[in-house]
Amino acid sequence: MPPAGVKTARPAHRCTECGYASAKWVGRCPECQAWGTIAEIGSTGPGLRAVSAGPVTAPARPIAEVELAGARAVPTGIGEFDRVLGGGLVPGAVLLVAGEPGVGKSTLLLEVAHRVAASNGPALVVSGEESAGQVRLRAERIGALHERLFLAAETELSAVLSHVEQVNPTLLVLDSVQTVRSPGDGTDGGATQVRAVASALTAVAKSRGMTTILVGHVTKDGAIAGPRTLEHLVDVVISFDGERHSTLRLVRATKNRFGPADEIGCFEIGDSGVVGVPDPSALFVSRRAAPVPGSCVTVTMEGSRPLLAEVQALVASSSGGGSPRRAVSGLDGQRVAMVNAVVERRGGVKLADADVFAASVGGVRIAEPAADLALALAIASAAHDRALPAGMIALGEVGLSGEIRRVGGTGRRLAEAARQGYKVALVPEDAGPPPPGIRLVEVPDLRSAFQQLF
């Protein structure tokens, strides 16, 4: 037996699917719930291995002397996509684009590859899900044929790297990273293999200065499939959102090492491909001849872009007894529940025995507190069955005591509303000077707003 106080080396085990480490062997991985994937990888002793100094790739220099030429973004020519990226594609950057099946990822990236091939050098598209003929048909449909745009259909990592050596592209598009196999690195499509493929392609992209775009799958919950380390390996993570029955597509950057991570790009999908929409405010607001009850327009901020959005509510008598229904679409459910309670308690609107439905128009998702006042007005308008005045918008965050607070970017929001032809804005107190063409109505709390309108 070892002397007292001396720790013995304990074997370490690791899951081959998700990388979970365990001090002892178990039959089922506690992290990914896979059976038979825990394997011994060595032992962890009490001492630390000494590491000596080794060679460096380049000497350290003052930060002011570091060259910037290789880190500047190159525009792709697609304005909405460049806006999300922060100006364009950076040489050597690795991007991860994720979205639901059929949302238009492959079509948009094929157009991006075509623009890069026409302006910046060879581009290589490797498809692991479709044949080369299927991709060629899509390219003809959207007009993305070019002599410097190369296409391959491969599912082996070694074959992908061989194509990179032969073509020497400035842009590589891999569709998708889950379909590429790396022998000896776990099961096909597993977390270990996806991480190994992404690591190998990231190393190649950095060494060659080649921009790489990886297409990723998503789970039922909308999260990116595969290990969480996949998002840490890449430089930019882009989500491609859109309702299956709508032509509107929203591109967001949830991580961006080269630019802002809160910008949004708007696209419309059609027979000619995915087309950017530079002025999408009209898509999120209903056009009708006369105002209707239960509708209010607000201005949301997506990055640096103000967008007009319409919030609608429907209040109906609860039938059948029991608890009234609360249904939400395109809004934050917790936020809607809070505003609904404040409207009833502080605004004097009876909603306890009524069904309340709230939704946004056009498929846009509104999550910021600036839309609280518009939501409260829409609920009160639907409850009173009285329409709000035409040409009016509402901005403000609603507190639990019924007060209305200021929100950021009020000047840009009001300027966008004035540009779209709105004449009156219901805002909190001390909102600042109004832009030309719009009149401000300042209200301190929710009850004052209801008194002025109803």
C-alpha positions as CSV (number, residue, x, y, z in Angstrom):
1,M,0.0,0.0,0.0
2,P,1.2,3.6,-0.7
3,P,2.4,5.7,2.3
4,A,-0.2,7.7,4.1
5,G,-0.8,11.2,2.5
6,V,0.5,10.1,-1.0
7,K,-2.0,10.1,-3.8
8,T,-1.9,7.3,-6.2
9,A,-2.3,7.8,-9.9
10,R,-5.9,7.4,-11.0
11,P,-6.7,6.4,-14.6
12,A,-8.4,9.1,-16.6
13,H,-11.2,8.3,-19.0
14,R,-12.7,10.4,-21.8
15,C,-15.8,10.1,-24.0
16,T,-15.0,9.6,-27.6
17,E,-18.2,11.4,-28.7
18,C,-18.3,14.6,-26.7
19,G,-14.9,14.7,-24.9
20,Y,-16.3,14.5,-21.3
21,A,-13.5,13.5,-18.9
22,S,-14.1,11.2,-16.0
23,A,-11.9,9.8,-13.2
24,K,-13.4,6.3,-13.5
25,W,-15.1,4.3,-16.2
26,V,-18.8,4.4,-16.6
27,G,-21.0,2.7,-19.1
28,R,-23.0,5.7,-20.1
29,C,-21.5,9.2,-20.7
30,P,-23.2,11.7,-18.2
31,E,-22.8,14.5,-20.8
32,C,-24.0,13.2,-24.1
33,Q,-25.9,10.1,-22.8
34,A,-24.1,7.8,-25.2
35,W,-23.4,4.1,-24.2
36,G,-20.0,2.5,-24.4
37,T,-18.1,5.6,-25.4
38,I,-15.9,6.1,-22.2
39,A,-12.4,4.9,-22.9
40,E,-9.2,5.1,-20.8
41,I,-6.7,7.7,-22.1
42,G,-3.9,7.4,-19.5
43,S,-3.4,8.3,-15.9
44,T,-3.3,11.5,-14.0
45,G,-0.5,11.6,-11.4
46,P,0.0,14.2,-8.6
47,G,3.0,15.7,-10.3
48,L,3.3,18.1,-13.3
49,R,5.5,17.4,-16.3
50,A,8.2,19.9,-16.8
51,V,8.1,21.8,-20.1
52,S,11.2,23.4,-21.5
53,A,11.3,26.4,-23.9
54,G,11.0,25.6,-27.6
55,P,11.2,27.3,-30.9
56,V,8.7,30.1,-31.8
57,T,7.0,30.7,-35.1
58,A,7.8,34.4,-35.1
59,P,9.5,36.8,-32.7
60,A,7.3,39.0,-30.5
61,R,7.1,42.6,-31.8
62,P,5.6,45.8,-30.5
63,I,1.9,45.9,-31.2
64,A,2.2,49.1,-33.3
65,E,4.5,47.3,-35.7
66,V,2.2,44.4,-36.5
67,E,1.0,44.5,-40.1
68,L,-2.7,45.0,-40.8
69,A,-2.7,44.1,-44.5
70,G,-3.6,40.4,-43.9
71,A,-6.4,41.2,-41.4
72,R,-8.5,43.7,-43.5
73,A,-11.9,42.6,-44.8
74,V,-12.4,42.1,-48.5
75,P,-16.0,42.9,-49.5
76,T,-18.0,40.1,-51.3
77,G,-20.3,42.5,-53.2
78,I,-23.4,41.3,-51.3
79,G,-24.2,44.3,-49.1
80,E,-26.3,42.6,-46.5
81,F,-23.8,39.8,-46.0
82,D,-20.9,42.3,-45.7
83,R,-22.9,44.2,-43.1
84,V,-23.2,41.2,-40.9
85,L,-19.5,40.3,-41.4
86,G,-18.3,43.8,-40.5
87,G,-17.2,44.7,-44.0
88,G,-16.4,41.5,-45.8
89,L,-14.4,38.3,-45.6
90,V,-11.0,38.4,-43.8
91,P,-8.2,36.2,-45.3
92,G,-7.6,33.2,-43.1
93,A,-10.8,33.6,-41.2
94,V,-13.0,30.6,-40.5
95,L,-16.8,31.1,-40.5
96,L,-19.5,28.8,-39.3
97,V,-22.9,29.2,-40.9
98,A,-25.8,27.3,-39.4
99,G,-29.5,27.2,-40.1
100,E,-32.5,24.9,-40.5
101,P,-32.7,22.7,-43.6
102,G,-34.1,24.4,-46.7
103,V,-33.6,27.9,-45.3
104,G,-31.3,28.9,-48.2
105,K,-27.8,28.5,-46.7
106,S,-26.3,26.7,-49.7
107,T,-27.9,29.1,-52.2
108,L,-26.5,32.2,-50.5
109,L,-23.0,30.7,-50.0
110,L,-22.9,29.7,-53.7
111,E,-23.7,33.3,-54.6
112,V,-20.9,34.4,-52.2
113,A,-18.4,32.0,-53.8
114,H,-19.4,33.3,-57.2
115,R,-18.8,36.9,-56.2
116,V,-15.4,36.1,-54.7
117,A,-14.4,34.1,-57.8
118,A,-15.3,37.0,-60.0
119,S,-13.4,39.6,-58.0
120,N,-10.8,38.1,-55.7
121,G,-9.5,34.8,-57.0
122,P,-10.4,31.1,-57.2
123,A,-13.2,29.8,-55.0
124,L,-13.8,26.1,-54.1
125,V,-17.2,24.7,-53.1
126,V,-17.1,21.2,-51.6
127,S,-20.5,19.6,-51.2
128,G,-20.9,16.5,-49.0
129,E,-24.7,16.4,-49.2
130,E,-25.4,17.0,-52.9
131,S,-23.9,15.7,-56.1
132,A,-21.9,18.1,-58.3
133,G,-24.7,18.0,-60.9
134,Q,-27.3,19.2,-58.3
135,V,-25.1,22.1,-57.3
136,R,-24.5,23.0,-61.0
137,L,-28.3,23.2,-61.6
138,R,-28.6,25.6,-58.7
139,A,-25.7,27.7,-60.0
140,E,-27.4,28.0,-63.4
141,R,-30.7,29.0,-61.8
142,I,-29.1,31.8,-59.9
143,G,-26.5,32.8,-62.5
144,A,-23.5,31.8,-60.4
145,L,-21.3,30.2,-63.2
146,H,-17.7,31.4,-63.4
147,E,-14.5,29.9,-64.7
148,R,-12.7,30.4,-61.4
149,L,-15.5,28.9,-59.3
150,F,-14.5,25.2,-58.7
151,L,-16.9,22.5,-57.5
152,A,-16.3,19.1,-55.9
153,A,-18.4,16.5,-54.1
154,E,-16.4,14.8,-51.4
155,T,-17.0,13.3,-48.0
156,E,-13.4,12.5,-47.0
157,L,-11.2,15.0,-45.2
158,S,-8.1,13.9,-47.1
159,A,-9.9,14.4,-50.4
160,V,-10.9,17.9,-49.4
161,L,-7.4,18.8,-48.5
162,S,-6.2,17.4,-51.9
163,H,-8.6,19.7,-53.7
164,V,-7.4,22.6,-51.7
165,E,-3.8,21.9,-52.7
166,Q,-4.8,21.6,-56.4
167,V,-7.0,24.6,-56.7
168,N,-5.3,26.9,-54.1
169,P,-8.5,28.9,-53.5
170,T,-8.9,32.2,-51.7
171,L,-12.3,30.9,-50.4
172,L,-13.4,27.4,-49.4
173,V,-17.0,26.6,-48.8
174,L,-17.7,23.2,-47.1
175,D,-21.3,22.1,-47.1
176,S,-21.5,20.6,-44.5
177,V,-18.9,19.9,-41.8
178,Q,-21.0,17.1,-40.3
179,T,-20.8,15.1,-43.6
180,V,-17.0,15.0,-43.8
181,R,-15.3,11.9,-42.4
182,S,-11.9,11.7,-40.7
183,P,-10.9,8.0,-40.2
184,G,-9.8,7.2,-36.7
185,D,-11.6,10.1,-35.1
186,G,-14.7,8.6,-33.7
187,T,-18.0,7.7,-35.5
188,D,-19.2,9.4,-38.7
189,G,-20.9,12.7,-37.8
190,G,-20.0,12.3,-34.1
191,A,-18.8,15.1,-31.9
192,T,-15.2,13.9,-31.9
193,Q,-15.0,13.7,-35.7
194,V,-16.7,17.1,-36.3
195,R,-14.2,18.7,-33.9
196,A,-11.3,16.9,-35.7
197,V,-12.4,18.0,-39.2
198,A,-13.0,21.6,-38.0
199,S,-9.6,21.7,-36.3
200,A,-7.8,20.4,-39.4
201,L,-9.5,22.9,-41.8
202,T,-8.9,25.8,-39.4
203,A,-5.2,25.0,-39.3
204,V,-5.1,24.8,-43.1
205,A,-7.0,28.1,-43.4
206,K,-4.7,30.0,-41.1
207,S,-1.5,28.6,-42.7
208,R,-2.6,29.4,-46.3
209,G,-4.5,32.7,-45.6
210,M,-7.6,31.0,-47.1
211,T,-11.1,32.1,-46.0
212,T,-13.1,29.1,-45.0
213,I,-16.9,28.9,-44.6
214,L,-18.2,25.8,-42.8
215,V,-21.9,25.0,-43.0
216,G,-23.3,23.4,-39.9
217,H,-26.4,21.5,-39.0
218,V,-28.8,22.6,-36.2
219,T,-30.7,20.6,-33.6
220,K,-34.4,20.5,-32.9
221,D,-34.0,23.5,-30.5
222,G,-32.2,25.6,-33.2
223,A,-28.7,25.2,-31.6
224,I,-25.7,24.4,-33.7
225,A,-25.2,20.6,-33.8
226,G,-21.9,19.1,-32.6
227,P,-19.6,19.9,-29.7
228,R,-19.6,23.4,-28.2
229,T,-15.9,23.7,-29.0
230,L,-16.8,24.0,-32.7
231,E,-18.1,27.5,-32.0
232,H,-14.9,28.3,-30.1
233,L,-12.6,27.1,-33.0
234,V,-14.1,29.4,-35.6
235,D,-13.8,33.2,-35.9
236,V,-17.3,34.0,-36.9
237,V,-20.6,32.2,-36.1
238,I,-23.6,33.2,-38.3
239,S,-27.2,32.0,-37.9
240,F,-29.5,31.9,-40.9
241,D,-33.1,32.2,-39.7
242,G,-36.4,32.2,-41.5
243,E,-39.9,30.7,-41.5
244,R,-40.3,27.9,-43.9
245,H,-43.5,29.4,-45.3
246,S,-42.1,33.0,-45.6
247,T,-39.7,34.4,-48.2
248,L,-37.9,36.5,-45.6
249,R,-34.5,35.4,-44.3
250,L,-32.5,37.0,-41.5
251,V,-28.8,36.5,-41.1
252,R,-27.2,37.3,-37.7
253,A,-23.7,37.1,-36.4
254,T,-23.7,35.6,-32.9
255,K,-19.9,35.7,-32.7
256,N,-17.5,37.9,-34.8
257,R,-13.8,38.5,-34.0
258,F,-13.5,41.0,-36.8
259,G,-16.6,43.2,-36.4
260,P,-19.8,43.8,-34.5
261,A,-21.7,40.7,-33.3
262,D,-25.2,42.2,-33.3
263,E,-25.7,43.2,-36.9
264,I,-28.5,41.7,-39.0
265,G,-28.8,41.2,-42.7
266,C,-32.2,40.8,-44.5
267,F,-32.7,38.7,-47.5
268,E,-35.6,37.6,-49.6
269,I,-35.5,34.1,-51.2
270,G,-37.1,33.6,-54.7
271,D,-36.6,31.9,-58.0
272,S,-33.5,33.9,-58.7
273,G,-31.8,33.0,-55.4
274,V,-31.3,34.9,-52.2
275,V,-31.5,38.7,-52.8
276,G,-30.6,41.3,-50.2
277,V,-33.2,43.7,-48.9
278,P,-31.5,47.0,-48.0
279,D,-34.7,48.6,-46.7
280,P,-36.6,45.9,-44.9
281,S,-38.9,48.1,-42.7
282,A,-41.8,47.7,-45.1
283,L,-41.7,43.9,-44.6
284,F,-42.4,44.1,-40.9
285,V,-45.3,46.6,-41.0
286,S,-48.8,45.9,-42.4
287,R,-50.2,48.2,-45.0
288,R,-53.9,48.9,-44.5
289,A,-56.4,51.6,-45.5
290,A,-57.5,52.3,-41.9
291,P,-56.1,51.5,-38.4
292,V,-57.5,48.4,-36.7
293,P,-57.7,47.7,-32.9
294,G,-54.8,45.7,-31.4
295,S,-52.0,47.0,-33.5
296,C,-49.1,49.3,-32.7
297,V,-45.8,50.1,-34.6
298,T,-42.4,50.5,-32.8
299,V,-38.8,50.8,-33.9
300,T,-36.3,48.1,-33.0
301,M,-32.5,48.3,-33.2
302,E,-30.7,45.4,-34.9
303,G,-27.0,46.4,-34.5
304,S,-26.7,49.8,-35.9
305,R,-29.9,49.5,-38.1
306,P,-33.3,50.8,-36.9
307,L,-36.2,48.7,-38.2
308,L,-39.9,49.4,-38.0
309,A,-41.8,46.5,-36.6
310,E,-45.5,46.0,-35.9
311,V,-46.8,44.4,-32.7
312,Q,-50.3,42.9,-32.8
313,A,-52.5,41.7,-30.0
314,L,-55.9,40.0,-29.7
315,V,-58.0,39.9,-26.6
316,A,-61.0,37.6,-26.6
317,S,-63.4,36.3,-24.0
318,S,-62.2,33.0,-22.6
319,S,-64.6,30.2,-23.5
320,G,-64.8,26.9,-21.7
321,G,-63.7,28.1,-18.3
322,G,-60.4,27.3,-16.7
323,S,-57.2,29.3,-17.1
324,P,-57.2,31.8,-20.0
325,R,-54.9,31.2,-22.8
326,R,-51.7,33.2,-23.4
327,A,-50.1,32.6,-26.9
328,V,-47.0,34.4,-28.2
329,S,-45.4,34.4,-31.7
330,G,-42.2,36.4,-32.5
331,L,-42.0,37.9,-29.1
332,D,-40.3,37.0,-25.8
333,G,-42.9,35.0,-23.9
334,Q,-41.6,36.1,-20.4
335,R,-41.6,39.7,-21.5
336,V,-45.2,39.5,-22.8
337,A,-46.4,37.9,-19.6
338,M,-44.8,40.8,-17.6
339,V,-46.2,43.5,-19.8
340,N,-49.6,41.8,-19.7
341,A,-49.6,41.8,-15.9
342,V,-48.5,45.5,-15.8
343,V,-51.3,46.5,-18.2
344,E,-53.9,44.8,-16.0
345,R,-52.5,46.0,-12.6
346,R,-51.2,49.5,-13.4
347,G,-53.2,50.3,-16.5
348,G,-56.6,49.2,-15.2
349,V,-57.4,46.9,-18.1
350,K,-59.2,43.7,-17.1
351,L,-57.5,40.7,-18.6
352,A,-57.8,38.0,-15.9
353,D,-60.7,36.2,-17.7
354,A,-59.7,36.8,-21.3
355,D,-57.5,35.0,-23.8
356,V,-54.5,37.2,-24.9
357,F,-52.6,36.5,-28.1
358,A,-49.6,38.6,-29.1
359,A,-47.4,38.4,-32.3
360,S,-45.1,40.3,-34.5
361,V,-45.6,40.9,-38.2
362,G,-43.4,39.6,-41.0
363,G,-41.6,36.9,-39.1
364,V,-39.3,39.3,-37.3
365,R,-38.4,38.4,-33.7
366,I,-38.6,41.2,-31.2
367,A,-36.8,40.7,-27.9
368,E,-35.6,44.2,-26.7
369,P,-37.5,46.1,-24.0
370,A,-38.0,49.1,-26.4
371,A,-41.1,47.4,-27.7
372,D,-42.8,47.1,-24.3
373,L,-44.8,50.3,-24.7
374,A,-46.0,49.3,-28.2
375,L,-47.0,45.9,-26.8
376,A,-48.9,47.4,-23.9
377,L,-50.8,49.8,-26.2
378,A,-51.6,46.9,-28.6
379,I,-53.1,44.9,-25.7
380,A,-55.1,47.8,-24.3
381,S,-56.3,48.7,-27.8
382,A,-57.5,45.2,-28.4
383,A,-59.2,45.1,-25.0
384,H,-61.0,48.4,-25.6
385,D,-61.6,47.5,-29.2
386,R,-60.4,51.0,-30.2
387,A,-57.7,51.5,-32.9
388,L,-54.7,53.7,-32.2
389,P,-54.3,56.9,-34.2
390,A,-52.9,56.5,-37.7
391,G,-49.2,57.5,-38.2
392,M,-48.2,56.9,-34.6
393,I,-45.3,54.9,-33.2
394,A,-44.5,54.0,-29.6
395,L,-41.1,53.7,-27.9
396,G,-40.3,52.9,-24.3
397,E,-39.5,50.2,-21.7
398,V,-42.3,49.5,-19.2
399,G,-41.4,48.9,-15.6
400,L,-43.2,46.8,-13.0
401,S,-44.6,50.0,-11.4
402,G,-46.0,51.2,-14.7
403,E,-43.3,53.8,-15.4
404,I,-42.0,54.2,-18.9
405,R,-38.2,54.4,-19.2
406,R,-36.0,55.7,-22.0
407,V,-34.3,53.3,-24.4
408,G,-31.0,53.6,-26.3
409,G,-30.7,55.0,-29.8
410,T,-33.9,57.1,-29.5
411,G,-32.6,59.6,-32.0
412,R,-32.0,57.1,-34.8
413,R,-35.2,55.3,-34.1
414,L,-37.2,58.5,-34.4
415,A,-35.3,59.5,-37.6
416,E,-36.2,56.2,-39.2
417,A,-39.9,56.6,-38.2
418,A,-39.9,60.1,-39.7
419,R,-38.3,58.8,-42.9
420,Q,-41.1,56.2,-43.2
421,G,-43.8,58.9,-42.9
422,Y,-44.9,58.6,-39.3
423,K,-46.0,61.9,-37.7
424,V,-46.5,61.2,-33.9
425,A,-44.3,59.3,-31.5
426,L,-45.4,58.3,-28.0
427,V,-42.1,58.3,-25.9
428,P,-41.0,58.6,-22.3
429,E,-40.1,61.9,-20.7
430,D,-36.8,63.6,-21.6
431,A,-36.6,61.7,-24.9
432,G,-34.6,64.6,-26.5
433,P,-35.3,66.8,-29.4
434,P,-37.4,65.3,-32.2
435,P,-36.2,65.0,-35.8
436,P,-38.0,67.2,-38.4
437,G,-41.4,65.9,-39.4
438,I,-42.4,64.1,-36.3
439,R,-44.1,65.3,-33.1
440,L,-43.3,63.8,-29.7
441,V,-45.9,63.0,-27.0
442,E,-44.2,62.4,-23.7
443,V,-45.9,60.2,-21.1
444,P,-44.4,59.4,-17.7
445,D,-46.3,56.1,-17.0
446,L,-48.6,53.6,-18.6
447,R,-51.8,55.0,-17.1
448,S,-51.1,58.5,-18.6
449,A,-50.6,56.9,-22.0
450,F,-53.9,55.1,-21.7
451,Q,-55.7,58.2,-20.6
452,Q,-54.4,60.2,-23.7
453,L,-55.3,57.5,-26.1
454,F,-58.5,55.8,-24.7
